[in-house]
Amino acid sequence: MLAAGPVAAGAPPTSLRPRMRYAELVGGPEVLVGRSGLSGNVACAVADTKTGLVLESLKGDLGLPPASVAKALTALYALETLGPDYRFKTRLLADGVLQNGVLSGDLILAGGGDPSLDTDDLAAMAAQLKLAGVRQVTGDFVVQDGALPFTRSIDATQADQLGYSPAVSGIALNYNRVHFEWNRADGDYAITMEARARKFRPAVAVARMQIVNRKGPVYTYADDAGRDHWTVARRALGDSGARWLPVRRPGDYAGDVFRTLAAAQGITLKPPMVVPGTTTGARVLVQHESGGLSGILRDMLKWSNNLTAEMVGMTATASRRGRPETLRASAELMSDWAAERYGMARTRLVDHSGLGDASRMTAGDLVSALVQVRQQGQLRPMLKEFTLRDAKGRPDKAHPIQVNAKTGTLNFVSGLGGFMTGADGTELAFAIFSADAETRAQFTSTEQEIPPGARAWNRRAKTLQQKLIERWGKLYCT
């Protein structure tokens, strides 16, 4: 659909920016799509935020993987359900009697679904535990991680070593990632596996790395006697380097790190025992509260953190319907909410982050929702500024079109959705989804993190996104 209307007249005879071809303006967005060289499908839609009038739509009803653009919907779901000031709580509980510095009973680290908890936070909790008078614990050290359902990997089709697809449960630490670092000295490697944060970086026992001589694969993973056991091919390491690896046992990881930090305070704990349940009647000794939800969501949209999206989304579902049975069940309930709340009837998500490529969202659905939330004054202030580029591909801070949007990128999948304001102050809501499902499917079961052709395909998709935005700015922001 191409909205009819006059193109602005009286343009100056010269311009600092390359002019779009006349055919690209009047021939419809399919002209730009055809020139992009993208394989697969492209869908887009754009609407005026004040009137809701849809100005253009190309395959606007075609469901495509939204990738991380889905996080914008998750943010709205969480904000409406939990409120912008909601704070996650992680607690240390005493199930027993504390007398003369001795806790005769169990110490419990109870997760509350906080996606932002890090090692520095646990260190502060260990110090507060000492201030609360605890010097010795005679019973077990229990970690409760059942506030949210356990998922081994956000998207099981991802390669094991990808830090952006960790395990999910009711407790998380450092976004459920462990920092692997290596340095070669005297012909061999010194390696560390640490729970690294700004102040503290304790070594971890629950995740171990072994360097092996082999051609490939680069990494292997196994659950070995309650530990994350990794191997890496020696030939892939070079002289030095580091990367974040995903944690597959969040409760054991948090318990391992807290036990180390408690020992630094002179408090000896038994090895952690992870349980999904809760304990009634236990006394709260220490409570850590996260920052407000609005700040957590702003960071999620800026850095596109998958774990945050999953934990926030499932916490919202738990508040609405009770603890979900699975991550996917929670995403389905969020999809139902989106259909009821914003009319997104053709949108069905399998997670809250957009990592799973089985999710489907239409450009028309998203634009309709964006118009509604903008009329309520929501979302745009939370979205990251998306800087357009000049003819040489450099960020152009002086570009007359201002964009706030959420990006989404998987191999052979690219999305962009949000708001744009033209030089005349006209504000539009837009969505652009591109996906080559057939090519992507060829590499989903391989170890390759970035398969051949993926970078070039995604560059073409991003170039198309800018051209579409500039087209809309020319046509509808006069």
Residue pairs with C-beta under 8 A, 6 or more apart in sequence:
1 54
1 56
1 57
1 58
1 60
2 28
2 29
2 56
3 53
3 54
3 55
3 56
5 475
5 476
7 25
7 26
7 474
7 475
8 474
8 478
17 390
17 391
18 391
20 467
20 470
20 471
20 474
21 31
23 31
24 31
24 32
24 35
24 467
24 471
25 471
25 474
25 475
28 56
28 58
29 44
29 56
29 58
29 468
29 471
30 58
32 464
32 467
32 468
32 471
33 42
33 58
33 464
36 42
36 460
36 461
36 463
36 464
36 467
37 460
38 434
38 436
38 457
38 460
38 461
38 464
39 436
39 439
39 457
40 412
40 434
40 435
40 436
40 437
40 438
40 439
41 59
41 62
41 64
41 433
41 434
41 435
41 436
41 437
42 58
42 59
42 432
42 433
42 434
42 464
43 58
43 59
43 60
43 62
43 64
43 362
43 363
43 431
43 432
43 433
43 434
44 56
44 57
44 58
44 59
44 60
44 363
44 430
44 431
44 432
44 433
44 468
45 54
45 56
45 57
45 58
45 60
45 363
45 364
45 366
45 367
45 430
45 431
46 54
46 55
46 56
46 57
46 367
46 428
46 429
46 430
46 431
46 468
46 472
46 476
47 53
47 54
47 55
47 367
47 368
47 370
47 371
47 428
47 429
47 430
48 55
48 371
48 426
48 427
48 428
48 429
48 476
49 370
49 371
49 374
49 375
49 419
49 427
49 428
49 429
50 375
50 427
52 368
52 371
52 375
54 60
54 364
54 367
55 428
55 472
55 475
55 476
56 472
57 363
57 364
58 363
59 363
60 362
60 363
60 364
60 367
61 346
61 362
61 364
62 362
62 363
63 346
63 347
63 348
63 360
63 361
63 362
64 360
64 361
64 362
64 363
64 413
64 415
64 433
64 434
64 435
65 354
65 357
65 358
65 359
65 360
65 361
65 410
65 413
65 415
65 433
65 435
65 437
66 349
66 354
66 359
66 360
66 361
66 366
66 408
66 415
66 417
66 433
67 354
67 355
67 407
67 408
67 409
67 410
67 413
67 414
67 415
68 304
68 306
68 353
68 354
68 355
68 406
68 407
68 408
68 409
68 415
69 354
69 361
69 366
69 406
69 407
69 408
69 415
69 416
69 417
69 431
69 433
70 309
70 349
70 351
70 352
70 353
70 354
70 359
70 361
70 408
71 300
71 301
71 304
71 309
71 352
71 353
71 354
71 406
71 408
72 301
72 366
72 379
72 383
72 406
72 417
72 418
73 334
73 338
73 344
73 347
73 349
73 361
73 366
73 369
74 300
74 309
74 312
74 313
74 334
74 352
74 353
75 297
75 300
75 301
75 312
75 379
75 382
76 369
76 373
76 378
76 379
77 313
77 316
77 334
77 337
77 338
77 352
78 86
78 293
78 297
78 312
78 313
78 315
78 316
79 293
79 294
79 297
79 378
80 341
81 316
81 317
81 319
81 320
82 293
82 315
82 316
82 319
83 293
84 292
84 293
84 294
85 292
85 293
85 294
86 292
86 293
87 289
87 290
87 291
87 292
87 293
88 112
88 113
88 114
88 115
88 116
88 117
88 289
88 290
88 315
89 112
89 114
89 287
89 288
89 289
89 290
90 109
90 110
90 111
90 112
90 114
90 117
90 121
90 125
90 171
90 287
90 288
90 290
91 108
91 109
91 110
91 112
91 284
91 285
91 286
91 287
91 288
92 107
92 108
92 109
92 110
92 125
92 128
92 129
92 284
92 285
92 286
92 287
93 107
93 108
93 110
93 279
93 282
93 283
93 284
93 285
94 103
94 105
94 106
94 107
94 108
94 134
94 282
94 283
94 285
95 105
95 106
95 107
95 108
95 139
95 142
95 279
95 281
95 282
95 283
96 103
96 104
96 105
96 106
96 138
96 139
97 103
97 104
97 105
98 104
98 132
98 133
98 134
98 283
98 285
101 133
101 134
101 135
101 136
102 135
102 136
102 137
102 138
103 134
103 136
103 137
103 138
103 139
104 138
104 139
105 137
105 138
105 139
106 137
106 139
106 140
106 141
106 142
106 279
107 134
107 137
107 139
107 140
107 141
107 142
107 269
107 285
108 142
108 143
108 144
108 279
108 282
109 141
109 142
109 143
109 144
109 171
109 254
109 255
109 258
109 272
110 144
110 147
110 278
110 279
111 143
111 144
111 145
111 147
111 169
111 170
111 171
111 172
111 251
111 254
112 147
112 170
112 171
113 147
113 148
113 170
113 171
113 311
113 314
113 315
113 318
114 171
114 172
114 288
114 290
114 311
115 172
115 175
115 296
115 300
115 305
115 307
115 308
115 310
115 311
115 312
116 290
116 291
116 296
116 299
116 308
117 171
117 172
117 173
117 254
117 288
117 290
118 173
118 174
118 197
118 198
119 173
119 174
119 195
119 196
119 197
119 199
119 200
119 201
119 202
119 257
119 261
120 197
120 198
120 199
120 200
121 288
122 173
122 254
122 257
122 258
122 261
123 199
123 200
123 261
123 264
124 288
125 258
125 261
125 286
125 288
126 258
126 261
126 262
126 264
126 265
126 267
127 265
128 285
128 286
129 262
129 265
129 267
129 285
129 286
130 265
130 266
130 267
132 285
132 286
134 267
134 285
135 266
135 267
136 267
136 268
137 267
137 268
137 269
137 270
140 270
140 273
141 255
141 259
141 269
141 270
141 271
141 272
141 273
142 272
142 273
142 274
142 275
142 279
143 171
143 251
143 252
143 254
143 255
143 272
143 273
143 274
143 275
144 170
144 171
144 251
144 274
144 275
144 276
144 277
144 278
144 279
145 169
145 170
145 171
145 250
145 251
145 254
145 274
145 275
145 276
146 169
146 170
146 275
146 276
146 277
146 278
147 170
147 171
147 315
147 318
147 323
148 168
148 169
148 170
148 311
148 314
148 315
148 318
148 323
148 324
149 168
149 169
149 314
149 323
149 324
149 325
149 326
149 327
149 330
150 167
150 168
150 169
150 250
150 276
151 167
151 168
151 169
151 310
151 326
151 327
152 167
152 248
153 160
153 165
153 166
153 167
153 246
153 248
154 164
154 165
154 166
154 168
154 306
154 307
154 310
154 327
154 351
154 353
154 355
154 356
155 165
155 351
155 355
155 356
155 357
157 356
157 357
157 444
157 445
158 164
158 165
158 355
159 219
159 446
159 447
159 448
159 449
160 219
160 220
160 221
160 246
161 218
161 219
161 221
161 230
161 243
161 245
161 246
161 449
162 246
162 449
163 175
163 177
163 243
163 244
163 245
163 246
164 246
164 305
164 306
164 355
165 246
165 306
165 355
166 175
166 176
166 177
166 246
166 247
166 248
166 250
166 307
167 176
167 246
167 247
167 248
167 249
167 250
168 176
168 250
168 307
168 310
168 311
168 314
168 327
169 250
169 251
170 276
171 250
171 251
171 254
172 250
172 254
172 307
172 311
173 195
173 247
173 250
173 253
173 254
173 257
174 195
174 196
174 197
175 305
175 307
175 308
176 246
176 247
176 250
176 253
176 307
177 244
177 245
177 246
177 247
178 193
178 194
178 195
178 204
178 207
178 228
178 244
178 245
178 246
178 247
178 253
179 192
179 193
179 194
179 195
179 196
179 201
179 242
179 243
179 244
179 245
180 191
180 192
180 193
180 209
180 230
180 242
180 243
180 244
180 245
181 191
181 192
181 194
181 240
181 241
181 242
182 189
182 190
182 191
182 211
182 237
182 240
182 241
182 242
183 189
183 190
183 191
183 239
183 240
184 190
184 237
184 238
184 239
184 240
189 211
189 234
189 237
191 209
191 211
192 203
193 203
193 204
193 207
193 208
193 209
194 201
194 202
194 203
194 204
195 201
195 202
195 203
195 204
195 253
195 256
195 257
200 261
202 257
202 260
202 261
203 260
204 253
204 256
204 257
205 227
205 256
206 226
206 227
206 228
206 247
206 249
206 252
206 253
206 256
207 227
207 228
207 230
207 245
207 247
207 253
208 224
208 227
208 228
208 229
208 230
209 230
209 231
209 232
210 229
210 230
210 231
210 232
211 231
211 232
211 233
211 234
211 237
212 231
212 232
212 233
212 234
213 233
213 234
213 235
214 233
214 234
214 235
215 233
215 235
216 233
216 447
217 233
217 447
218 232
218 233
218 236
218 447
219 230
219 231
219 232
219 233
219 245
219 447
220 230
220 231
221 228
221 229
221 230
221 248
222 229
223 229
223 248
223 249
226 249
226 252
227 249
227 252
228 245
228 247
228 248
228 249
230 245
247 253
249 274
251 272
251 274
252 272
252 274
254 272
255 271
255 272
255 273
255 274
256 272
258 269
258 272
259 269
259 271
259 272
262 268
262 269
263 269
290 296
293 312
294 382
296 308
296 312
297 312
297 382
298 382
299 305
299 308
300 308
300 309
300 312
301 382
301 383
301 384
301 406
302 384
304 406
304 407
304 408
306 353
306 355
307 353
309 351
309 352
309 353
309 354
310 327
310 351
310 352
310 353
312 352
313 330
313 331
313 334
313 351
313 352
313 353
314 324
314 327
314 330
314 352
316 334
317 324
317 330
317 333
317 334
318 324
318 330
320 333
320 337
321 333
324 330
324 333
327 351
327 352
328 350
328 351
330 352
331 349
331 350
331 351
331 352
331 359
332 348
332 349
332 350
334 349
334 352
335 344
335 347
335 348
335 349
338 344
338 347
338 365
338 369
339 345
339 347
342 365
342 368
342 369
342 372
342 373
343 365
343 368
343 369
344 361
344 362
344 365
344 366
344 368
344 369
345 365
346 360
346 361
346 362
346 364
346 365
347 360
347 361
347 362
347 365
347 366
348 359
348 360
349 359
349 360
349 361
350 356
350 358
350 359
351 359
354 408
354 415
355 410
357 410
357 413
357 435
357 437
357 440
357 444
361 433
362 433
363 417
363 431
363 432
363 433
364 431
366 417
366 431
367 417
367 429
367 430
367 431
370 379
370 417
370 418
370 419
370 429
370 430
370 431
371 429
373 379
374 380
374 419
374 427
374 429
380 404
380 418
380 419
383 404
383 405
383 406
383 418
383 419
384 404
384 405
384 406
385 402
385 403
385 404
386 403
386 404
386 405
386 407
386 416
386 418
387 395
387 396
387 397
387 399
387 403
388 395
388 396
388 399
388 401
388 403
388 466
388 469
388 470
389 395
389 396
389 466
390 396
390 399
400 422
400 423
400 473
401 420
401 421
401 422
401 423
401 469
401 470
401 473
401 477
402 420
402 421
403 418
403 419
403 420
403 421
403 469
404 418
404 419
405 416
405 417
405 418
405 419
405 420
405 430
406 416
406 417
406 418
407 414
407 415
407 416
408 414
408 415
408 416
408 417
409 415
409 458
410 440
411 440
411 443
411 450
411 451
411 454
411 458
412 435
412 436
412 437
412 439
412 440
412 453
412 454
412 457
412 458
413 434
413 435
413 436
413 440
414 433
414 434
414 435
414 458
414 461
414 462
414 465
415 431
415 432
415 433
415 434
416 430
416 431
416 432
416 465
417 430
417 431
417 432
418 429
418 430
419 427
419 428
419 429
419 430
420 427
420 428
420 430
420 469
420 472
420 473
421 427
421 428
421 477
422 428
422 473
422 476
422 477
422 478
423 473
423 477
424 477
424 478
425 477
426 476
426 477
426 478
428 472
428 476
428 477
430 468
430 469
430 472
432 464
432 465
432 468
434 461
434 464
436 457
439 453
439 457
442 451
443 451
443 454
